[in-house]
Amino acid sequence: MMTESARHHLAAPAELAARGWLARLVLPPGVDAGALPLLIGRALRGFCDGFIAVLLPAYLLGLGLAQLAVGLISSATLIGSALATVLVGLLGNRVPQRRLLILAAVLMAATGASFAGLSSLWPLLIVAFVGTLNPSSGDVSVFLPLEQARLAELATPDTRTALFARYSMIGALSAAIGALASALPAWLAAHLGLSFLAAMRVMFIVYALTGIALWALYVRLPQPHPHATSTTTPLGPSRRIVVRLAMLFSVDAFAGGLVVNALLSLWLMQRFGLSLGAAGQFFFWAGLLTTASQLAAAPLASKIGLLNTMVFTHIPSSLCLIAAAFAPSLALTLTLLLARSALSQMDVPTRTAYVMSVVTPPERTAAASLTSVPRSLAAAISPTLAGAMMGMGWLGIPLITCGVLKIAYDLAILRAFGRVKPLT
């Protein structure tokens, strides 16, 4: 059987030249070119997540399912992703990361094909639980800890934050573009004579084909260099610090779940009568601001530190959210929310880099998975509470509660880890 090294040397010179040019364009200086397929894969997944998050409720309602079914399937995807992430953490010391990534890509293809072909609640619920669908605005999939651990191996401590910033930025930008692609079913129905439901099924086929494309990317990932970390272990010396981080991250995720994009859109519509089209444009521009802020996170972290970047950009964003709950006009409210978008996600790449830096290299896969799980579980609970608050007429309470909890989280993590020094 041909080895990965042999495949690499037999690749066409034009392909290698193109790959080198793209790597120089996308990757921070000094990062191994093996990170490029992971960033391309993140862009493909982000694009799919962007249109799935918008289309999933309409698709399920188009199948004749009730609104409760929409909530059940959304919760099943988040809980299933959390449990799959736990499994990745436990298997990380036995199965190579590349093999797990390939299996995840196959699962993504199967998920898209199943959603395109099934129409009944229970089969869809099962597929949602075991599959890779992501109804939220962030990445909560099983791919996340595997890609993060692999990226951490391909960067030096000095370039790790910049690499994770590119990773997060690419995900945010591709998701924003994917959200615009949610208009494609209407275009397909108008120009190809398809029913709107059939046109939405096409988008799930696109999701499945993307899984196949990811398989083709991951199967070509090079083997780790002999001197690189090639095995992972369950948590050992870093267990205590990871557990404490996971508990704090769960508070942040619970708070964020109170103001997910769908609920924020509902709040804007109920309070100011914002139209669907205007809401879509707002979230697109908010996504672009988030994308830009990801790039600013790395240079800022190099000046004030990872933890300080996480905290001192997060607190102002939370204050903007609280102020938006009291803003008397739509223009002021949108301005405050856009300011929040420009600040609130700068902690994403720095948080990932921080976790990777305070654990030993063999523990990175387990640490990435076990800090992601509480976030997924906590985020799956809070939207229901926020919806209930809005249903009772307490429209601004979710925004205020989210802001207060996030500020409490920021102060707590600064106090708990302010003196913890990175290991790598």
N, C-alpha and C positions, 0 to 999 in steps of 0.2 A: 504494500500500500504506500502511496506517495506521502511523504511527510509534509508538514506545513512549510518547513524551510525550502523543500524542493519546489513546492507550488509557488512560493514567493519568487524564487530565482527564475522560474519558467514563465512568469507573468510577462505579458507584452511590454516592451519598453515604453510605448505610448501610455499604457495604463499606469505604469509606475510613475511616469513623469506627471500625469494628471493628478495622481494621488498625492505626490509630493507637493505640487502647487496648491492643492486644496488644503493640505495639512498646514502649510505655511500661512495660508489665509485665515484658517479657522482656529488653529491651536495656539496657545500662548507659547512664546519662545522657550525652548528647553523641555517641552513635553513630548513624550514618545509618540510617534505617528500612529501607533496602535490604538490611540484614543479616538482617532477619527471615525472609525465605524460606529463606535458607541454614540458619538455626537450626532451622526447621521441617523442612527436608529432612534435617538431621542427626538429628533425633528419629525420623523415619520410617525412616531407614537403620539407626539403632541398634536399634530395635525388631526389625527383620528380622534383623539380625546376631545378636541375642540368642537368638532361637528357632532360627535356622539352625545356630549353633554346637552346640546341644544335639541337634537332630534329625538332622543330616547323617550321623553314624555309624550311627544306628539305621535311617535310610532306606536307606543303601547296603547294610547287612547284610540288610534286608528285601527288597531286590532280588535277593538271592542272591549278592552279591559277597563276596569274602573280606576279612579284616581288612587284608591288604596293600593292597587296593584303596582302603580308607578312607584309609590313609596316603598313597598315591599321589595321590589326588584332593585331599587337604588340602594337600600340598606343591605340587601344580600350581597351586592357587588363589593361594598366596602368591608363587610365582615369577612367575606371569603378572601379578599385580598389580604386582610390582616392575618388570617390563619395561614395562608400560603406563605406570607413573609416569615412567620414563625418557623414554618417547615424549612424554608431556605436557610434560616439561621442554624437550625439543628443539623441540616445535611451539608452545610458549608465545609465541614472538615472531611467529608467522605466523597463528595461528587465535585469535579472541577467546575469552576464558575462558567466556563464556556459551554459545557454540556447543559447546565441549568438554563443558561440564556437560550440555547437552541430549543430546549423543551418548552420554555415560556413562549417563544415565537410560534411554535407549533400549536400551543394552546390558544394563542391569539387568533390564529387562522381558523381553528375549530370554533371558537366563540363567535366570530363574525358569520361563519357559514351557518351555525345553528340559529342565531338570531334572525338571519335572512330567511330561513326556512320554516321556523316554528311559529305557532300562533296561539298556543294554549298557555295559561298561566304557569302551571306547575313545571312543565319542561323548561320554560324560560327562566323560572326561578332557580332551578337546579343549575342551568348553564351559567346564570348570573353569579351564583355562589362559587362555582369551581372555575369560572373563566376569568378573563382579563379586562372586562368592560370597566370603564371609569366614568361615572356620572358627575364627578366633581371637577372643579377648575384646576386642582393641583394633581401631581402625580402620586398615586397611592398604590401603584401596581407592584406585582412581584418582580418586575424588571428593576425597580429602583435600587434595592440594596445590592443586587448583583452588579449593576453598572457602576454604582458608587464605589464599591470595593475594588473593582477592576481599574477604575480611573485613578484611585488613590495609589495604586501600584505603579502607574505610568507617569506620575508626576513627582517632582522633588518637593520637599516641604515648602520651598520658596514659591513654587508655581502652582501648588495644589488649590489654593483659594481661587486663583485666576481661572484654573481649569473648571472648577465647580461653578464659577460664575458664568462661564461660557455655556456649560451644560444647562444651567437653570434658565439662562437667557434664551437659548435655542428652544427650550420647552415652552417658555412663555410666548415667544413670538410665533412659533408654529401653531400653538393652541389658539392664538388670536386670529390667525389666518384660517384655521380650521372652523372657527365660529362663523366666519363669513361664508365658508363653503356650505354651511347648513342651508343656504338658499338654493343649492343645486337641485334638490328634488322638485321644487316648484318649476325650475327651468326645464328639467327633464320631462315633467308632466305636460308642460305647455308645448314643447317642441317635438317630442317623440311619441306623443299620444298615450303615454303610460298613465295609469291611475297614480294619485299621489302616494298611496300606500306602496305600490310597486316601485315607485321612484325612491322611496325611503329604504326599501329593501336593497336597492342598488348600492346605497351608501354602506350598508352592512357588508355587502360583497367587497366593496373597496376596503373596508376594515380587514376582511379576511385576506385579501391579496396583499395588504400591508404586512400582515403576519408572515406570509411567505417571503416577502422581500426582506424582512428582518432575519428570517432563517438563513437566507442567502448571505446576509452580512455577517451574522454571527458564526456561521460554519467556516468562514474564512479568517476569523480572528487568529492571530499568531499565538503560538504557545508562549507562556512567560519565559523570559530569559533565565538561564540557569541560576543567576545570582539573585533573581527577583523572588518575591514571596509567591510560591506556587501552591501552597496549601493553606487552609484556614482551620481554625480550631474554635470550639465553643468558648464562651467567655470564661476567662480565668482570673488573672490579676486585675483586670479592668471591670470586673462584674459590678462592684459597688458603684463606681462612677457612672456606668452605663444605666444602671437601674435608677439612680437619682436623676439623670438626664431624661430618661424615658418618662418618669413621673411628671417632671416639669413640662416636657413637650406635650404631654397629654392635656395639661391645663390650657396651653396655647391652642392646641387643636380643637378642644371643646369650645373655647371662646370663638375661634374662627368659624366653626360650624354654625354659630348663631347668625352669621351674616354671609352665608354662601351666596354666590351670584344670583341664583334663582330667587332667594328670599329678599335680597337687596333690590332686585328688579321689581318684585311684588310690592315692596315698601314704597319705592319711587312711584309706582303706578297708583297705589292707593292714596298716598299723601298728596301727590302733585298732578296726578292724571297723565303721567308720562306714557307716550305711545310705545308699542312694541318696537317699531323701527328706530325711534329715538333711543330707547334703552339699548338696542343692539349696537348702535353707533357709540354710545357712552362706554359700553364694556370693551369695544374694540380699542378705543383710545386709551382706556384704562390699562388694557393689556400691553399696548405699546409703551406706556410709561413704566410699567412693571419691567418690561424687557430692557429698557434703557437703564433702569436702576440696578439691574443685575450686573451690568458692566462696571458701574461705579462702585460696587461692593468691594471688589478686589483691591483697587488702589487705596480705598478708604481703610480697609482692614490692615493693609501694610503700614499705615501711619498710626492708627489708634488701637489695633489688635482685633482679633476675631470676635471675642466676647463683647467688647465695647461697641463694635459695629452692630452686632445683633441687638443690643439693648438701646443704644442711643439713637438709632433710626426707628426702632419699633415704638418707643414711647410717644414721639411726636405724631406718628401715624394714628395711634390709638386716640390721642387727644383730638385729632381731626375728625375721627369717626364719632366721638362723643359730641363734638360741636355740631356735626351734621344733623344729629338727632334733634337739635334745638334750632337749626337755621330756619329763618322765616320764609325764604324764597328758594325757588328751584335753582336759580343761577348760583347762589351762594352754596347751596347743598352740593351741587355737582362739582363746584370748585374745590370744596373741602374733600370730597370723595376722590377726586383726581389727585389731590395732594397726598392723600393717604395711599393711593396706588403707587405713587412715585417713591414711597418710603417703606411700605409695609412688607415688601418681599425682599428687601436687601439682606434680611437675616437668613434667607434660604441657602444660598451658597456658603455663607460664612458658618451657618450652623452645621452643614454637612462637613465642611473642612475642619471645624472644631472637633466634631465627634471622631473623625478619622485621625486627628492629631493627638487625642488624649487616650487612645487605646494602642496596644501593640499591633504591628502589622498582621500577624496571623488571626487576630480577633476582629478584623474590620468587617467581614461579611456578617458575622453574628451581631456586631454592634450596630451596623446599619439596619439590619432587619428588626432587631429588638428595640431600637428607638423609633422605628416607623410604625410598629404594630399599635402601641397605645394611641398614636395620633389617628390612625385609621378608625379604631374602635370609638374613641372619643368624638371624632367628627361625625360618626354615623348616628350618634344619639342626639346631639344638640339641635339639628334642624327641626326635628319633631317638636321640641320645646319652643323654639322660636316661632314655628307656625302656630302653635297653640296660643302663644302670647299675642300674635297679630290677630288671631281669630277672636280673642277677647277684647280687641280694640286697643291693646297696648302697643301701638305701632313702633314707637321709638325705644321701647325697653330692650329689645335684642341688641340694638346698636350700643346703647349705654352699657349694658351688661358685658358685651364683648370687649369694649374699650377698657372698662375697669379691670376685668379678669386678665387681659393682656398686659396691662401696666403692672398688676400684681405679679404676673409671671416674670416680667422683665426684671423687676427689683429682686425677686427671689433667686433667679438664676445668677444675677450679678453678685449677690451676697454669698451664694453657695459655691460658686466657681471662680470668683474674682482672683483667688490666689493659686488656682490650679494651673500648672505650667504644662504646655504641650510636650509630649514625649518625642514626636517626630515632626 
